[in-house]
Amino acid sequence: MLDLKFIRENSDLVKKSLKNRNVDLNIDSVLNLDEKRRILIKEVDDLRFRHKKENKEIPELKKKGENIDVKLKELKELSGKISSIEKILREIEDELKNLLLNIPNIPHDSVPVGPDASFNKVVKEWGDIKEFKFKPKTHIEIGEKLDIIDFSRATKISGSNFILFKGLGARLVRVLMNFMLDLHTQKHGYKEVWPPLLVNRDSMTATGQLPKLEDDMYKLEGEDYFLIPTAEVPVTNIHRDEILNEDDLPIYYTAYTPCFRKEAGSYGKDTKGLVRVHQFDKVEMVKFTTPESSWSEHEKLTQDAEEVLQLLGLKYRVVALSTGDISFAASKCYDLEAWAPGLERWLEVSSCSNFTDFQARRSNIKIRRKDGTLVYAHTLNGSGLAFARVIICIIESYQKKDGSILIPEVLEKYLNIFLK
């Protein structure tokens, strides 16, 4: 959430941000509401002061033997006027809060400006696109032939765009979980957590999924609980409504969870295979930092995610997302895209974002400085990595002509066999 004072003092910057993000939202209506709110606050404060002052006069009037009926009537009318203004004020504040919850974060100056993904910028590439002496097959063909992914039975069990991993395919999921968690905890310094998969509305609002993205979320009927779209939600909310000591920062968490997304706006896209599914597994990295360190921590976070791909030996690139493509809450985001030779396309396997103090304001996460002052924390998160598309790239990159698959060397200590 943007600070209302910041919007008031930087309205042109906020309007420019909305234009660059391709977001149609009238900031002047926010400022007008804010002006009405401040006028009403002053009016009601003045009336309360007057009511308090005149109420203190009642005992004095009684002592003097004067009739207080008129004064009591005036005080009653004054109380009614205060209540009436307070009601209007609450309505304006509710409307203002709803508008503020729908204003996205300000993109960092380094973010490429453009209305959509075509303006994204490739900032780094790693590895070589593997050359095959045969036409590489897709993960769909290979997975079904080896009986490690069963798409038809997953559809029978749940519906389209769900996955059933079988045998060594299921074991590969477990192997990736252990490998990624070990890397992030033992080398990169993250503390492992195992969060709830159901979260409340406050948690979803705090990280920016609500109210904007509610149509993409799975909500329990009759209850205000949501299946998590990413571990970012419960892990970031670990410190909601808390004050962190500056000396304890940065704080790093990592978590493995299943993730659930309706993909409501993506019907008809990538309907086959593992590219776009409603339930997928992911290891997430979350950071709480000071404002001064968040940008260097963002680069390090991205490098932590990159190392997973490097150790897996997968060709990838780092893409700086444009103003029209970054998420609602992010100030800057790098996507890591791995190459899938069977599909002959790049697949996003990680998004590494710096949210600055945007989520911390919504979730009330503050830092107590060494001098005792309070500031909002900066939060960051990145996928380290998302399994389904990583599995696509492993299967398609390590396939052999006979249809079998080799396993990346780094996984051999977890799975000391070939998938055949």
C-alpha positions in Angstrom: 0.0 0.0 0.0 1.3 3.5 -0.8 1.4 6.0 2.0 -1.5 8.5 1.6 0.9 11.4 2.5 3.3 10.2 -0.3 0.4 10.2 -2.8 -0.6 13.7 -1.7 2.9 15.0 -2.1 3.9 13.0 -5.2 0.6 12.9 -7.2 2.3 13.4 -10.5 4.7 10.5 -9.9 1.9 8.2 -8.9 -0.1 9.2 -12.0 2.9 8.5 -14.1 3.4 5.1 -12.4 -0.2 4.2 -13.2 0.1 5.3 -16.8 3.3 3.2 -17.2 1.7 0.2 -15.6 -1.3 0.6 -17.9 -3.7 0.9 -14.9 -6.8 3.1 -15.2 -7.3 4.6 -11.8 -8.2 8.2 -11.0 -5.8 9.6 -8.4 -7.6 12.9 -8.3 -10.6 11.0 -6.8 -8.3 9.7 -4.1 -7.0 13.1 -3.3 -10.5 14.6 -3.3 -11.7 12.0 -0.8 -8.6 12.6 1.3 -9.3 16.4 1.3 -12.9 15.7 2.4 -11.7 13.3 5.1 -9.2 15.9 6.5 -11.9 18.6 6.5 -14.3 16.3 8.3 -11.7 15.2 10.8 -11.0 18.9 11.7 -14.7 19.6 11.9 -15.5 16.7 14.2 -12.4 17.4 16.4 -13.6 21.0 16.8 -17.1 19.9 17.6 -15.8 17.4 20.2 -13.7 20.1 21.8 -16.7 22.4 21.9 -18.9 19.6 23.3 -16.3 18.8 26.0 -15.9 22.4 26.9 -19.7 23.1 27.1 -20.4 19.9 29.0 -18.0 21.1 31.7 -20.1 24.2 32.1 -23.1 22.3 33.2 -22.0 21.9 36.9 -21.2 25.6 37.1 -24.6 26.6 35.7 -26.3 24.3 38.2 -24.3 26.0 41.1 -25.6 29.3 39.9 -29.1 28.0 39.8 -29.5 28.6 36.1 -31.8 26.6 33.9 -29.7 24.0 32.0 -32.4 22.6 29.8 -31.4 24.8 26.8 -27.8 23.9 27.3 -28.6 20.2 27.5 -30.7 20.4 24.3 -27.8 22.1 22.6 -25.4 19.4 23.7 -27.7 16.7 22.5 -27.9 18.3 19.1 -24.2 18.7 19.1 -23.7 15.0 19.9 -26.1 14.1 17.1 -24.1 16.3 14.7 -20.9 14.7 15.8 -22.4 11.2 15.3 -23.7 12.2 11.8 -20.3 13.5 10.7 -18.5 10.4 12.2 -20.7 8.2 10.1 -19.9 10.1 6.9 -16.2 10.0 7.9 -16.3 6.3 8.4 -17.9 5.8 4.9 -15.3 8.1 3.3 -12.4 6.3 5.1 -13.7 2.9 4.0 -14.0 4.1 0.4 -10.5 5.7 0.6 -9.0 2.5 2.0 -10.6 0.4 -0.8 -9.1 2.8 -3.4 -5.7 2.7 -1.7 -5.7 -1.1 -1.7 -6.1 -1.0 -5.5 -3.2 1.3 -6.2 -0.1 -0.7 -7.3 3.4 -0.1 -6.1 5.7 2.5 -7.7 8.1 0.8 -10.2 11.8 1.4 -9.5 13.5 3.8 -11.9 15.5 0.9 -13.5 12.3 -1.0 -14.6 11.9 -0.9 -18.4 8.9 1.3 -19.3 6.3 -0.3 -21.5 2.6 -1.5 -21.4 3.2 -5.2 -21.7 5.7 -8.1 -21.7 7.0 -7.2 -25.2 9.0 -4.4 -23.4 10.7 -6.8 -21.0 14.5 -6.7 -21.2 16.8 -9.7 -21.1 19.7 -8.7 -18.8 21.6 -12.0 -18.6 21.9 -15.5 -20.3 23.6 -18.5 -18.9 24.5 -21.8 -20.5 24.1 -23.1 -24.0 21.1 -24.3 -25.8 21.7 -28.1 -26.1 21.9 -29.5 -29.6 20.3 -32.9 -30.2 21.1 -35.3 -33.0 17.4 -36.1 -33.0 14.2 -34.1 -32.8 13.6 -33.6 -29.1 10.3 -34.7 -27.8 8.1 -32.8 -25.4 7.7 -33.6 -21.7 4.2 -34.8 -22.5 5.4 -37.5 -24.9 8.2 -38.6 -22.7 6.2 -38.5 -19.4 3.4 -40.6 -20.8 5.8 -43.1 -22.5 7.8 -43.6 -19.3 4.6 -43.6 -17.2 5.9 -40.9 -14.8 3.2 -38.3 -15.6 -0.4 -39.3 -16.0 -2.5 -36.5 -17.4 -5.7 -38.4 -18.2 -6.1 -39.8 -14.7 -5.3 -36.4 -13.2 -8.2 -35.0 -15.3 -10.4 -37.8 -14.1 -9.5 -37.2 -10.5 -9.7 -33.4 -10.4 -10.3 -31.9 -13.9 -8.1 -30.3 -16.5 -4.8 -28.7 -15.7 -4.0 -30.9 -12.7 -1.0 -33.3 -12.5 -0.6 -36.9 -11.4 3.1 -37.8 -11.0 3.8 -41.5 -10.7 6.7 -43.7 -9.7 10.0 -42.0 -10.5 8.1 -38.9 -11.5 6.7 -38.5 -8.0 10.1 -39.3 -6.6 11.6 -36.5 -8.8 9.3 -34.0 -7.1 10.5 -35.1 -3.7 14.1 -35.0 -4.8 13.8 -31.4 -6.1 12.2 -30.4 -2.8 15.1 -31.8 -0.8 17.7 -30.4 -3.2 16.4 -26.9 -3.2 15.7 -26.7 0.5 19.2 -28.0 1.3 20.8 -25.5 -1.0 18.9 -22.5 0.4 19.3 -23.5 4.1 22.8 -24.9 4.0 24.5 -22.5 1.6 22.3 -19.4 1.2 21.4 -18.9 4.9 17.6 -19.2 4.8 15.7 -20.6 7.8 13.3 -23.4 6.7 9.6 -23.0 7.7 6.6 -25.2 7.0 3.6 -22.8 6.9 -0.2 -23.4 6.7 -1.7 -23.9 3.3 -4.9 -22.1 4.2 -4.7 -18.4 5.1 -7.2 -15.8 6.1 -8.3 -12.7 4.2 -6.0 -10.4 6.2 -3.0 -12.4 5.1 -4.0 -12.4 1.4 -4.7 -8.6 1.6 -1.3 -8.0 3.4 0.7 -9.4 0.5 -1.4 -7.8 -2.2 -3.3 -10.7 -3.6 -6.6 -9.2 -2.4 -8.7 -7.4 -3.4 -7.2 -7.2 -7.0 -6.6 -10.9 -7.7 -9.5 -12.6 -5.8 -10.8 -14.2 -9.0 -7.6 -16.1 -9.4 -7.7 -17.6 -5.8 -9.3 -20.7 -4.5 -11.6 -19.7 -1.6 -13.3 -22.1 0.8 -17.1 -21.9 0.4 -18.8 -20.6 3.5 -15.5 -19.6 5.2 -13.1 -16.7 4.7 -10.1 -18.9 4.0 -8.0 -19.2 0.9 -5.7 -21.9 -0.5 -2.3 -20.2 -0.8 -1.3 -19.2 -4.3 2.4 -19.2 -3.1 4.3 -19.6 0.1 5.0 -15.9 -0.1 1.6 -15.3 1.6 1.9 -17.2 4.8 5.7 -16.7 5.2 5.5 -12.9 4.7 2.6 -12.8 7.3 4.8 -14.5 9.9 5.8 -11.0 11.0 2.5 -9.2 10.4 1.8 -6.6 13.1 5.2 -7.0 14.5 8.2 -4.7 15.1 11.6 -6.2 14.1 14.8 -5.1 15.6 17.3 -3.6 13.1 20.1 -5.8 14.5 18.1 -9.0 13.6 17.9 -8.0 9.9 18.0 -9.3 7.3 15.7 -12.3 8.0 15.7 -15.1 5.4 13.0 -17.8 5.2 12.5 -20.6 2.8 9.5 -22.9 2.5 8.3 -25.8 0.3 4.6 -25.8 -0.3 2.0 -26.8 -2.9 0.5 -23.7 -4.5 -3.0 -23.3 -5.9 -4.2 -20.9 -8.6 -7.4 -20.8 -10.7 -5.6 -19.0 -13.6 -9.0 -17.3 -14.1 -7.7 -15.0 -16.8 -5.7 -17.7 -18.7 -8.4 -20.0 -20.1 -7.3 -21.5 -23.4 -3.6 -20.8 -22.8 -1.1 -23.7 -22.4 -3.9 -26.2 -21.7 -1.6 -29.2 -22.3 1.2 -30.6 -20.2 2.7 -29.0 -17.1 3.1 -25.4 -18.4 0.0 -24.0 -16.7 -1.6 -26.0 -13.9 -3.9 -25.2 -11.0 -1.8 -27.0 -8.4 2.0 -27.0 -8.4 4.9 -27.4 -6.0 7.4 -24.6 -5.2 10.2 -23.7 -2.9 9.9 -20.1 -2.0 12.5 -17.6 -0.5 11.3 -14.6 1.5 13.4 -11.7 2.9 12.8 -9.0 5.5 15.3 -6.2 5.1 16.1 -2.6 5.9 15.2 0.0 3.2 18.9 0.7 2.7 19.8 -2.9 1.9 16.8 -4.2 0.0 18.1 -3.5 -3.5 21.4 -5.4 -2.9 19.4 -8.1 -1.3 17.2 -8.3 -4.4 20.2 -9.0 -6.6 21.4 -11.6 -4.1 18.0 -13.2 -4.0 18.0 -13.5 -7.8 21.5 -15.1 -7.7 20.2 -17.6 -5.1 17.5 -18.7 -7.5 19.9 -18.7 -10.5 22.2 -21.1 -8.7 19.5 -23.7 -8.6 19.3 -23.6 -12.4 23.1 -23.6 -12.8 23.5 -26.6 -10.6 20.7 -28.4 -12.6 22.6 -27.5 -15.8 19.7 -25.8 -17.4 20.0 -23.0 -20.0 18.3 -19.9 -18.6 18.0 -16.2 -18.9 17.2 -13.3 -16.5 14.5 -10.9 -17.7 13.8 -7.5 -16.1 10.0 -7.1 -16.3 8.5 -3.9 -17.8 6.2 -1.6 -15.9 3.2 -3.2 -17.7 4.3 -6.7 -16.7 5.4 -6.5 -13.1 3.0 -7.7 -10.4 0.7 -5.4 -8.6 2.8 -5.3 -5.4 6.4 -5.4 -6.9 8.6 -2.4 -7.4 11.0 -4.4 -9.5 11.0 -8.0 -10.7 13.4 -10.4 -12.5 11.9 -13.5 -14.1 14.2 -16.5 -14.6 13.2 -18.3 -17.8 14.6 -21.7 -18.5 14.8 -23.2 -22.0 12.5 -26.2 -22.9 14.0 -27.8 -26.0 11.0 -30.0 -26.7 8.5 -27.2 -26.6 11.1 -24.9 -28.1 10.3 -22.0 -25.8 11.3 -20.2 -22.7 9.4 -21.0 -19.5 9.2 -18.8 -16.4 10.5 -20.8 -13.4 11.0 -18.0 -10.9 10.0 -14.5 -10.2 12.3 -12.5 -7.8 10.6 -9.3 -6.6 11.4 -6.4 -4.3 8.2 -5.0 -2.8 10.0 -2.2 -1.0 7.7 -1.1 1.9 4.5 -1.8 0.0 3.6 -5.1 1.7 5.0 -4.0 5.0 2.5 -1.1 5.1 -0.4 -3.4 4.3 0.8 -5.9 6.9 2.1 -3.4 9.5 5.7 -4.8 9.7 8.1 -2.2 11.2 11.7 -2.0 12.1 12.9 -0.4 15.3 16.1 1.4 14.5 19.1 1.5 16.9 18.1 5.0 17.8 14.6 3.9 18.7 12.8 5.3 15.6 10.4 3.1 13.6 10.3 2.6 9.9 8.5 0.1 7.7 10.5 -3.0 6.6 11.2 -3.9 3.0 10.0 -7.4 1.9 11.3 -9.5 -1.0 10.5 -12.9 -2.3 11.5 -15.2 -5.1 10.7 -18.7 -6.4 13.6 -21.0 -5.7 12.1 -22.7 -7.9 8.7 -23.7 -9.2 8.8 -27.4 -9.8 6.4 -28.1 -12.7 8.2 -26.1 -15.3 11.6 -27.1 -13.9 10.6 -30.7 -14.4 9.6 -29.8 -18.0 13.0 -28.4 -18.7 14.8 -31.4 -17.0 12.9 -34.0 -18.9 13.3 -32.2 -22.2 16.9 -31.2 -21.7 18.1 -34.5 -20.4 16.3 -36.8 -22.8 18.0 -39.5 -24.8 17.2 -40.7 -28.3 15.7 -43.9 -26.9 13.2 -41.9 -24.9 14.9 -42.4 -21.5 16.1 -39.5 -19.3 19.3 -38.7 -17.6 19.2 -37.0 -14.2 21.2 -33.8 -13.5 24.4 -34.8 -11.6 23.5 -32.6 -8.6 20.4 -34.8 -8.0 22.2 -38.1 -8.1 22.9 -38.1 -4.3 19.1 -37.7 -3.8 18.1 -40.1 -6.6 21.0 -42.4 -7.5 19.3 -43.9 -10.5 18.3 -43.0 -14.1 14.7 -42.6 -15.0 14.1 -45.3 -17.5 
